[in-house]
C-alpha cells in the first residue's frame, strides 16, 4: 500500500520551498480545495513524513559563524559506544548535521560555532573526552556554496 500519492508529493515539494505557503495557494496549484490540502498535511505530520516546521536562518545575518566539517573515526564498532556517541552528537546544538557513514570515517558532522575557542572547547567535550573516538579531522568551510534542505520527492 502506497503511503503517499502524487498530490501528497506535490504538496511536499511546495512546502519544502516555503512552508508558509497558504493551503489555498497550494490547492490552486495542484487542483485541490484548501480543506483537502489541510487534511493531507495533517495526515503527513501524523505519519511523520513532515518531521518539523522550522525557520532556516541565514548565517550571514547572525555574525561571523564558522562552519566545520568533521570526520570522526571510532576506536571500535561497539554498538553501545556508537549509540552513546550518536546521542551525544544529537544533543549538541553546535552539531547541525550528523551522519553515521561507511568508509574510513564513522561519522561526518557539520558543526557551526561562533569562534575557534568555542570549537576547541567543543572538541574536548565531544572527541577528546570520549574513549570510543580514535581520531577526528576538521575541515573549515571557506564558503557555503549550497546548503540544501529539500529532499527529492518522487514524481
C-alpha positions as CSV (number, residue, x, y, z in Angstrom):
1,X,0.0,0.0,0.0
2,X,1.4,3.4,-1.1
3,X,1.7,5.8,1.8
4,X,1.7,8.9,-0.3
5,X,0.2,9.7,-3.7
6,X,1.2,12.2,-6.4
7,X,-0.8,15.0,-4.8
8,X,1.0,14.5,-1.5
9,X,4.3,14.6,-3.3
10,X,3.3,17.9,-5.0
11,X,2.3,19.3,-1.6
12,X,5.7,18.3,-0.1
13,X,7.6,19.9,-3.0
14,X,5.8,23.2,-2.4
15,X,6.2,23.1,1.4
16,X,9.9,22.4,1.2
17,X,10.3,25.6,-0.8
18,X,8.1,27.6,1.6
19,X,6.2,26.0,4.4
20,X,4.2,29.3,4.9
21,X,2.5,28.9,1.5
22,X,-1.2,29.1,2.2
23,X,-3.3,25.9,1.8
24,X,-5.5,27.8,-0.6
25,X,-2.5,28.6,-2.8
26,X,-1.2,25.0,-2.6
27,X,-4.7,23.8,-3.6
28,X,-4.9,26.2,-6.5
29,X,-1.5,25.0,-7.8
30,X,-2.4,21.3,-7.6
31,X,-6.2,21.2,-8.1
32,X,-7.4,20.6,-4.5
33,X,-9.5,22.5,-2.1
34,X,-7.8,24.2,0.9
35,X,-9.5,21.8,3.4
36,X,-8.3,18.8,1.3
37,X,-4.8,20.2,1.4
38,X,-5.1,20.8,5.2
39,X,-6.2,17.1,5.7
40,X,-3.3,15.8,3.7
41,X,-0.7,18.0,5.5
42,X,-2.2,16.9,8.9
43,X,-2.0,13.3,7.9
44,X,1.6,13.6,6.7
45,X,2.5,15.2,10.0
46,X,0.8,12.4,11.9
47,X,2.7,9.8,9.8
48,X,6.0,11.5,10.5
49,X,6.6,12.3,6.8
50,X,6.7,16.0,7.8
51,X,9.0,16.0,10.9
52,X,9.2,19.7,11.7
53,X,8.2,23.2,10.6
54,X,11.2,25.3,11.0
55,X,12.8,28.6,10.1
56,X,16.1,28.3,8.1
57,X,18.3,31.2,9.2
58,X,20.8,33.0,7.1
59,X,24.2,32.7,8.9
60,X,25.4,35.9,7.2
61,X,22.9,37.8,9.3
62,X,24.0,36.2,12.6
63,X,27.6,37.3,12.9
64,X,30.7,35.6,11.7
65,X,29.8,31.9,12.3
66,X,32.3,29.2,11.4
67,X,31.1,26.1,9.7
68,X,33.3,23.0,10.2
69,X,33.1,19.6,8.5
70,X,34.4,16.9,10.9
71,X,35.2,13.3,10.1
72,X,35.1,11.1,13.2
73,X,36.7,7.6,13.5
74,X,35.6,5.3,16.3
75,X,38.0,3.1,18.2
76,X,35.9,0.0,17.6
77,X,32.4,-0.7,16.3
78,X,30.9,-1.5,19.6
79,X,27.1,-1.0,19.4
80,X,26.8,0.6,22.9
81,X,29.7,3.1,22.2
82,X,28.3,4.0,18.8
83,X,24.8,4.5,20.3
84,X,26.2,6.7,23.1
85,X,28.2,8.8,20.6
86,X,25.2,9.2,18.4
87,X,23.1,10.5,21.3
88,X,25.9,12.9,22.4
89,X,26.1,14.4,18.8
90,X,22.3,14.6,18.6
91,X,22.1,16.6,21.9
92,X,24.9,19.0,21.0
93,X,23.4,22.2,19.5
94,X,26.6,23.1,17.6
95,X,26.3,19.8,15.6
96,X,23.9,20.9,12.9
97,X,24.0,17.6,11.0
98,X,25.3,14.2,11.9
99,X,25.7,11.2,9.5
100,X,26.7,7.7,10.5
101,X,28.6,6.6,7.4
102,X,30.6,3.8,5.9
103,X,34.3,4.1,4.8
104,X,37.3,5.4,6.7
105,X,35.2,7.7,8.9
106,X,32.3,6.5,11.1
107,X,30.6,9.9,11.4
108,X,30.5,13.0,9.3
109,X,29.4,16.1,11.2
110,X,28.5,19.7,10.2
111,X,29.4,21.9,13.1
112,X,28.7,25.6,13.5
113,X,30.4,27.7,16.1
114,X,31.0,31.4,16.8
115,X,34.7,31.2,17.1
116,X,37.7,28.8,17.3
117,X,37.8,29.0,21.1
118,X,34.3,27.6,21.2
119,X,35.3,24.8,18.7
120,X,38.4,24.0,20.8
121,X,36.2,23.6,23.9
122,X,33.7,21.5,21.9
123,X,36.5,19.1,20.6
124,X,37.3,18.3,24.2
125,X,33.6,17.7,25.1
126,X,32.8,15.6,22.1
127,X,36.1,13.9,21.0
128,X,39.0,14.0,23.5
129,X,36.7,13.0,26.4
130,X,35.1,10.2,24.5
131,X,37.2,7.0,24.9
132,X,35.4,5.4,21.9
133,X,36.8,8.0,19.4
134,X,40.1,7.2,17.9
135,X,40.6,10.4,15.8
136,X,38.8,13.3,14.2
137,X,39.7,15.5,11.3
138,X,38.3,19.1,10.9
139,X,37.9,21.0,7.7
140,X,37.0,24.7,8.0
141,X,34.4,25.9,5.3
142,X,35.7,28.9,3.4
143,X,32.3,29.3,1.6
144,X,29.0,27.6,1.7
145,X,28.2,27.1,-1.9
146,X,25.0,25.1,-1.4
147,X,23.1,24.2,1.7
148,X,20.0,22.4,0.5
149,X,17.3,21.1,2.8
150,X,14.8,20.0,0.2
151,X,14.6,16.3,-0.4
152,X,13.9,14.9,-3.9
153,X,10.2,13.9,-4.0
154,X,9.1,11.1,-6.3
155,X,7.1,12.2,-9.4
